[in-house]
Amino acid sequence: MVSAERRRPVVVLYERIADAIHAGVYPPGSTLPSEPRLAAELGVSRPALREALLLLQEDGLLTVRRGVGRTVNDRPPRRGFEHLRPLEELLAQGAPLAVRALLRTVEEPTDFTTQHLLAPAGAELRFWESLLVAEGTAGVLSQEWAAPDAVLAQAHPAFAAALSAAPRGSMLAVLSGASRDVPLTGHCAVTATLLGQRRGQQLGRAAETPAVLVTQVVRAGETPVLAAKHMLPTGAPALPVLQSG
């Protein structure tokens, strides 16, 4: 079990609101209380609440409707684009971007990882948070989660062993390097959002900076083994997207 002290505060707050949604406190189609009222009810600051609400919106639990507020969705959004390649290589022009590790830890599942990694409650997921740096400037914030070790031991033992060796680079790069004889498939979605306060601080940008959020899920066979969020603010390296139809 991951202790509360090791979990990011925004994740703890995210889960409190998500649990209330799943418990029917805020049923599908309902509108959440205003930020000041909700912050008072939860006993948290409005900036912290805004960060958690942004994540809930990105993960498909909430929708923002002009003139109405934040409403609770009744089903997760559908997903779309895909090009399976480590982001530091995909965004590079001439040479791969440097990957600067910010955090390497374990976390309990949120709705995002429960939905995409099929992780049971109480599971421990490896979580990597990294900055992709070009010419000394942070351009992209990447967050990656691996499936529980027990799942990886069956679905992709080489990936599990590679993660345990404390490698450098992104988690997807580690997965790619460990998958020479393992077929990988994946999908991702591209949406518009804002950085928010915490991610803005990490990237040295204002919280209101527009950004592109790329969510990605990778499978070994039929088993999801990695889920990721990549935040690309305005001015980040261009992201080539391959579509097929």
N, C-alpha and C positions, 0 to 999 in steps of 0.2 A: 504494500500500500504506500502511495506517495504521500508524505507528510504535508500538512498545510504550509509549513514553513518553506518547503521546497517548490511550491507552486506559485506561479506568477499571480499577483493580486488581481490583475484584470481577468485571468482565467477563473479564479474563485468567484468573482462577481458575475462573470458570464454564466457560470453554472448555477448560481443562485436564481438568476432570472430565467434561464432555460428550464430549471426544475419547476419553477412556478408556472411556466407555460405548459409543460408536460402534465403538471398536476391539475390543470384546468383553472388555476387562479386567473390566468389571462387566456381564455379559450380562443380557438381559431376565429378570425374575423373581428376580434375585439381590438379596441384601441388602448394602448398603454397610457397610464397617467402621464401628465406633463413631466418634463425633466426635473423641475424643482420639487414637485410632489413625490415622484418616484425616488429621487435622491434622499428625501427626508424619510420616506417609508423604509428604505434600505439602510439608512444611516451611513451614507457614503457621500463623497464630494461629487459635484456635477461633472468636473473634468474626468474623474474615474468612471462615472456612470456613462458618459458620452463615449469613452473608449470601448466599454463592454457592449453598448448598444450598436456601435459601428461593426464590431465583430459578429454580433447576432444577425445584423442585416446582411453582412457578407456571406454568412453561412446559410442564409435562406430562411431563418426563423421569423424575421421581421421584414416588413416593407414600409418605406416612407412615402406617404401620400400627402401632397401639398394641400394645405387647408384642413387636413384631417389629423395628421400625426403619424406615429408608428403603429402599424397594425400587425397582428399575429397571422402568419401564413398557415394554411392548412396542409401544405405538402412542400417538400424541398424542390428547388428549381432543377430544371433539366440542364445537362452539361453538353459541351460542344467540342471546340477546337482541340487539335492534338498534333504535337511534334515532339517525339521522345528523344531528348538530348540534354546533357547537363547544361544548365543555364549559363554557367561561366564560359562555356564553349560557344553556345548559341548566340550570345550577345557580343562575343569577342570580334574585334576587327584586327586580324593579324596575329594576336597572341591572346590566350585565355585571360580573363579577368582574375585577379587575386581574390581568394576567399578568406575573409577574416572572421574567425570564429568568435561569436559573442557569448554563446551559451551552449553547453553540452550537458544535458540532464535527462531525467525521466519525468513523465507527466501522466496523470490519469486522463482518460478520454474526455473530450468535449463532444458536443453534437457533431462537429465537423469530422472528428476522427472516428466517432462511433458510426456515422453514416458511411464514411468512405473506407475505413479499415475494418469495419465490422467488429470493433473491439468491445468486449464485454465490460460492464461496470466494474471498477476496481482494478482493471488491467494496468500494467505499466508499459508506457510507450517511450522509446528513445525519442528525444526532441532536440533538434539542432537549430540554432538561430545564427545566421551568418550575414555579414555584409559582403557584397561583391564590389570590389574596389578597382577603379581604373585610374591610372596615373595619380594615385594617392587620394583620390576623391571617392567617397562612398556613393554608389549609384543605385544599388538594388538591395533591398532587405529580403532575405530568404528564410522561411521557416519550414522545417521538414520533420515529419514524424514517421517512424518505422512501425510496422505491425509488432504485436507482442513477440517476445523471443520464442515462445513455444510455437507460435504460428510459423515464424521464420525457420525454425529448426526442421519443420516438415516441408514447407513450401520452397524454401531457398536457403539451405544451410550454409552455402558459401557466402551469401550476403550477411548472415548472422555472424559468421566468423570474422568477416572483414570489418564489420562494425565494432566488434569486441577488440580489435587490434588498434583502436584509437587512431584512425587514419586522418589525413588532412583532406581538404577540399569539401565539396558538397556531398550530402548523403546520396543524391542521385548519381554523382560521379563514382562513388564507392559502389553503388548498386550496378552501374554499367560495367565497371571493371571486374565485378565478381560474376558476371552473367554471360560469359562466352558460350556456355553450353545450355543456357536457360533462356527460352524465348520470353521476351517482355512485351507487354502491350500497355497502352495507357490512354488517358484522355485528359483534357484540360478545358477550362472555361476562362474567358477573358471578360472582365467587367470593369466599369469605371467607379472610382470611389475617391475618398480623401485619405491623407496619411494618418490623421489623428495625432494626438499629442505625443504619445510614447514613440511611435514609429517616426514621427517628425524629428524628435530629439535624436534618435539613433542615426538618422540620415542627414542631420544638420539642416533641416528644412522646416518651414512653418507648418503647423498642424492642418491648416486649410489648403495645403498644396494638393492640386488634383493629381491622381495617380491611376495607373492601371494595375488591377489585381489579377494575377494568373493563379488559378487553383489547379492542381495537378494530382492525378492518382495513377499509380503504376502497379501492374499486376504481373505476377509470375504464374503463368498458366491461368487458372481461374481465381487465384487468391490475390487480393490486394496486399501489397507489401510496403508501399510508401505512399504518403499523402503530403502535399506541400502547398504553401502559399508563397507567392513571389510578388513583392510590392515594388513597382517601377514608377517613381514619381516623374513629373514633368522634367524633361532634360536628361532622363536616363538613356543609356544606349538603346538604339532602335531594336525592336523585337521582331524578327522575321517570323511570320506565321504561315504554315503550310496547311491548306485546306484541300480536301478531296470530296468529291460528291458524285 
